Amino acid sequence: MSKITIWHNPRCSKSRNAAALLEEKGIEAEVVKYLDTPPTKEEIKSVLEMLGISARELMRTKESVYKELGLKEVEDEEKLIEAMAEHPKLIERPIVIKGSKAAIGRPIEKIVELLDA
């Protein structure tokens, strides 16, 4: 089986549910507490490619920092990625990475599909 990584925020119930799912399935995943160890721009770009989505689709648009930085007006993908690297709270969670594929665990069934693939 491919190596499994989870970008995890222990304070988020969806993220805790995803971690519990991995544990229930007996999967030892590398846990990256991305708020403590923010991903680089390159890591974010790689995950965006695996997810097949735009930077905005990976963003938590209801976070206060999103509004404070005026990101709603920003169209430049690179600037949105930079904002996520600088403010990891903006990154949607949890993200589970398996090999060259990834899934955002909202809903958690997306993670189940990724693991079963």
BAFI-3210 file (N, C-alpha, C; in Angstrom, 3 decimals, decimal comma, padded with zeros to 6 digits):
// residues 117
n [1|2|3|4|5|6|7|8|9|10|11|12|13|14|15|16|17|18|19|20|21|22|23|24|25|26|27|28|29|30|31|32|33|34|35|36|37|38|39|40|41|42|43|44|45|46|47|48|49|50|51|52|53|54|55|56|57|58|59|60|61|62|63|64|65|66|67|68|69|70|71|72|73|74|75|76|77|78|79|80|81|82|83|84|85|86|87|88|89|90|91|92|93|94|95|96|97|98|99|100|101|102|103|104|105|106|107|108|109|110|111|112|113|114|115|116|117]
n.u [000,842|000,427|002,227|000,608|-000,484|-001,671|-002,910|-003,431|-005,553|-005,822|-007,802|-010,045|-013,122|-013,808|-011,314|-010,317|-012,113|-011,315|-008,714|-009,347|-010,727|-008,649|-007,139|-008,984|-009,037|-006,624|-004,448|-001,325|-000,600|001,353|001,277|000,709|000,770|-000,387|-000,782|001,147|003,443|003,674|002,800|004,962|004,986|005,417|004,636|001,919|001,127|001,622|-000,262|-002,603|-002,518|-002,773|-005,336|-006,746|-007,870|-008,504|-006,564|-008,247|-010,395|-009,336|-009,277|-010,312|-012,779|-014,301|-012,785|-011,488|-009,027|-008,993|-010,810|-009,612|-007,223|-008,214|-008,705|-010,764|-010,885|-008,626|-007,226|-005,010|-003,464|-000,956|-000,587|-002,665|-001,836|000,545|-000,575|-001,852|000,387|001,618|-000,382|-001,553|-003,982|-005,877|-006,120|-008,162|-009,405|-009,687|-006,808|-006,056|-003,414|-002,483|-000,117|000,015|-002,327|-004,969|-007,345|-009,875|-011,300|-014,160|-017,119|-016,386|-016,501|-015,112|-012,499|-012,626|-013,173|-010,753|-008,927|-009,841|-009,324]
n.v [-001,187|002,292|004,998|006,807|010,022|012,511|015,745|017,404|018,849|018,844|020,141|020,249|018,774|017,287|016,654|015,131|012,989|011,921|011,077|009,152|007,332|006,386|005,112|003,149|001,570|000,450|001,773|003,154|006,307|009,087|011,834|015,145|018,000|020,600|023,253|023,729|023,010|024,448|023,770|024,063|026,357|024,813|022,267|022,731|023,331|020,845|019,233|020,478|019,786|016,988|016,872|018,054|020,595|024,186|026,791|028,463|026,750|025,161|026,698|027,979|029,930|031,262|031,969|034,467|035,641|035,354|037,265|039,542|039,725|040,342|038,411|037,554|039,157|038,528|037,085|035,767|032,716|032,034|033,970|033,290|030,767|031,474|032,910|030,832|029,342|031,131|031,564|029,034|028,342|028,906|026,735|024,158|021,363|017,955|016,803|013,973|012,119|009,807|008,090|009,290|010,635|012,548|013,566|015,686|015,576|016,122|015,459|012,778|010,435|010,808|010,325|007,627|006,602|007,272|005,707|003,171|003,013]
n.w [000,000|-000,680|000,846|003,416|004,214|006,433|006,543|009,315|011,794|015,062|016,542|015,039|014,347|012,031|011,069|013,192|013,000|010,550|011,156|013,051|011,432|009,788|011,746|012,611|010,351|010,554|009,519|009,430|009,429|008,314|010,291|009,786|011,426|010,262|011,011|012,874|011,522|008,778|005,359|002,497|-000,321|-002,572|-001,701|-001,283|-003,906|-005,079|-003,733|-004,589|-007,278|-007,058|-006,010|-008,017|-008,125|-007,837|-006,219|-004,715|-004,208|-002,275|-000,109|003,076|003,110|004,942|007,079|009,273|008,599|005,855|004,978|006,125|004,662|002,221|000,246|-001,358|-003,532|-004,950|-007,782|-008,696|-008,747|-007,669|-005,667|-003,940|-003,126|-001,847|000,278|001,681|002,440|004,150|005,993|007,283|008,386|006,573|004,924|003,775|005,612|006,751|004,911|003,122|001,882|-000,506|-002,034|-005,263|-005,154|-003,607|-001,060|000,211|003,340|003,447|002,438|004,804|003,409|001,065|001,740|002,372|-000,193|-001,453|000,003|-000,625|-003,279]
ca.u [000,000|001,153|002,344|-000,543|-000,196|-002,849|-002,720|-004,353|-005,725|-006,486|-008,926|-011,150|-013,828|-013,699|-009,949|-010,234|-012,858|-010,480|-007,622|-009,957|-011,015|-007,379|-006,791|-009,928|-008,660|-005,286|-003,491|-000,392|-000,373|002,202|000,396|001,338|-000,033|000,003|-000,779|002,441|004,470|002,960|003,359|005,588|004,198|005,562|003,787|000,522|000,926|001,579|-001,551|-003,632|-002,458|-003,339|-006,774|-007,346|-008,697|-007,801|-006,157|-009,421|-011,209|-008,677|-009,265|-011,411|-013,141|-015,011|-011,813|-011,348|-007,819|-009,362|-011,423|-008,609|-006,239|-008,908|-008,423|-011,899|-010,595|-007,393|-007,432|-003,719|-003,273|000,303|-000,805|-003,518|-000,974|001,420|-001,385|-002,041|001,681|001,870|-001,500|-002,070|-005,363|-006,706|-006,184|-009,270|-008,922|-008,369|-006,391|-005,356|-002,624|-002,105|000,636|-000,084|-003,705|-005,328|-008,767|-010,268|-012,265|-015,463|-017,418|-015,370|-016,597|-014,072|-011,292|-012,904|-012,989|-009,318|-008,260|-010,281|-008,908]
ca.v [000,000|003,554|005,748|007,672|011,208|013,324|017,107|017,263|019,867|018,109|020,893|020,174|017,486|016,543|016,148|014,039|011,859|011,324|010,368|007,962|006,410|005,747|004,209|002,017|000,721|-000,081|002,465|004,032|007,451|010,183|012,931|016,450|019,050|021,645|024,580|023,818|022,874|024,791|023,265|025,052|026,645|023,664|021,190|023,108|023,152|019,407|018,736|021,003|018,952|015,682|017,048|018,518|021,776|025,469|027,235|028,981|025,616|024,564|027,701|028,171|031,314|031,885|032,360|035,925|036,057|035,419|038,586|040,553|039,835|040,712|037,354|037,367|039,951|038,043|036,067|035,143|031,437|032,087|034,786|032,509|029,713|032,163|033,229|029,587|028,976|032,064|031,469|027,684|028,245|029,056|025,476|023,250|020,167|017,338|016,318|012,694|011,902|008,399|008,022|010,496|011,122|013,156|013,865|016,501|014,764|016,774|014,567|011,763|009,383|011,048|009,640|006,183|006,321|007,354|004,543|001,952|003,067]
ca.w [000,000|-000,722|002,092|003,672|005,013|006,710|007,038|010,427|012,830|016,140|017,108|014,083|014,474|010,761|011,016|014,175|012,428|009,501|011,831|013,666|010,336|009,421|012,843|012,559|009,225|010,824|008,658|010,126|008,556|008,785|010,686|009,670|012,059|009,327|011,634|013,564|010,479|007,549|004,098|001,610|-001,534|-003,475|-001,178|-001,556|-005,353|-005,324|-003,245|-005,506|-008,483|-006,702|-005,798|-009,266|-007,840|-007,800|-004,883|-003,998|-003,766|-001,111|000,955|004,022|002,805|006,060|008,104|009,369|007,889|004,433|004,799|006,479|003,578|000,989|-000,731|-002,268|-004,736|-005,577|-008,823|-008,971|-008,043|-006,923|-004,461|-003,040|-002,579|-000,887|001,462|002,441|003,027|005,249|006,944|007,037|008,858|005,376|004,176|004,140|006,294|006,655|003,596|003,189|000,670|-000,715|-003,285|-006,093|-005,074|-002,321|-000,881|001,350|004,077|003,608|003,559|005,108|002,380|000,053|002,230|002,212|-001,624|-001,736|000,603|-001,321|-004,702]
c.u [000,885|001,204|001,140|-000,095|-001,512|-002,386|-003,830|-004,354|-006,499|-007,687|-010,169|-011,813|-013,731|-012,314|-009,761|-010,961|-012,023|-009,343|-008,153|-010,261|-009,747|-006,984|-007,675|-009,551|-007,253|-004,210|-002,623|-000,028|000,634|001,266|001,177|000,382|000,335|-000,084|000,541|003,594|003,804|003,621|003,980|004,660|004,243|004,691|002,310|000,210|000,784|000,225|-002,688|-003,694|-003,089|-004,859|-007,492|-008,267|-007,834|-007,433|-007,367|-010,284|-010,623|-008,765|-010,526|-011,799|-013,901|-014,078|-011,648|-010,122|-008,076|-009,923|-010,403|-007,612|-006,878|-008,746|-009,568|-011,638|-009,397|-007,703|-006,170|-003,523|-002,040|000,133|-001,689|-002,709|-000,025|000,665|-001,597|-000,742|001,982|000,825|-002,172|-003,496|-006,346|-006,919|-007,330|-008,688|-010,042|-008,077|-005,639|-004,693|-002,214|-001,412|000,557|-001,501|-003,968|-006,834|-008,933|-011,401|-013,569|-016,297|-016,357|-015,384|-015,551|-012,763|-011,446|-012,657|-011,506|-008,595|-008,606|-009,809|-007,598]
c.v [001,248|004,184|006,696|008,812|011,936|014,697|017,295|018,486|019,186|018,832|020,843|018,798|016,658|015,910|014,991|012,802|011,146|010,525|009,082|006,907|005,655|004,723|002,955|001,034|000,135|000,558|003,383|005,152|008,400|011,350|014,233|017,464|020,342|023,062|024,813|023,803|023,161|024,206|024,405|025,318|025,452|022,501|021,482|022,911|021,669|018,829|019,233|020,160|017,585|015,762|017,445|019,712|023,033|025,816|027,719|027,844|024,926|025,491|027,696|029,655|032,012|032,289|033,877|036,417|036,152|036,801|039,697|040,787|040,233|039,679|037,105|038,065|039,420|036,920|035,242|033,895|031,484|032,867|034,033|031,399|030,303|032,456|031,982|029,149|029,856|031,946|030,105|027,463|028,335|027,749|024,607|021,968|019,174|016,956|015,013|012,475|010,433|008,319|009,335|011,074|011,698|013,382|014,760|015,741|015,461|016,437|013,477|010,618|009,565|010,368|008,139|005,797|006,314|006,105|003,249|001,877|002,315]
c.w [000,000|000,657|002,214|004,579|005,241|007,189|008,061|011,342|013,954|016,755|016,213|014,170|013,192|010,639|012,002|013,658|011,365|010,123|012,468|012,605|009,934|010,481|012,829|011,464|009,407|009,971|009,509|009,179|009,182|009,075|010,631|010,287|011,341|009,904|012,364|012,569|009,137|006,306|003,296|000,428|-002,481|-003,014|-001,437|-003,035|-005,690|-004,903|-004,143|-006,777|-008,215|-006,562|-007,094|-009,060|-007,868|-006,363|-004,082|-003,449|-002,541|000,109|001,804|003,932|003,933|007,206|008,098|008,601|006,376|004,120|005,055|005,359|002,244|-000,112|-001,702|-003,604|-005,524|-006,565|-009,084|-008,102|-007,147|-005,618|-003,451|-002,368|-001,536|000,401|002,317|003,123|004,248|006,358|006,765|007,535|007,673|004,623|004,705|004,711|006,487|005,209|003,824|001,835|000,633|-002,067|-004,040|-006,098|-003,683|-002,281|000,331|002,030|004,404|002,390|003,692|004,089|001,289|000,447|002,067|000,753|-001,985|-001,214|-000,119|-002,763|-004,926]
res [m|s|k|i|t|i|w|h|n|p|r|c|s|k|s|r|n|a|a|a|l|l|e|e|k|g|i|e|a|e|v|v|k|y|l|d|t|p|p|t|k|e|e|i|k|s|v|l|e|m|l|g|i|s|a|r|e|l|m|r|t|k|e|s|v|y|k|e|l|g|l|k|e|v|e|d|e|e|k|l|i|e|a|m|a|e|h|p|k|l|i|e|r|p|i|v|i|k|g|s|k|a|a|i|g|r|p|i|e|k|i|v|e|l|l|d|a]
***
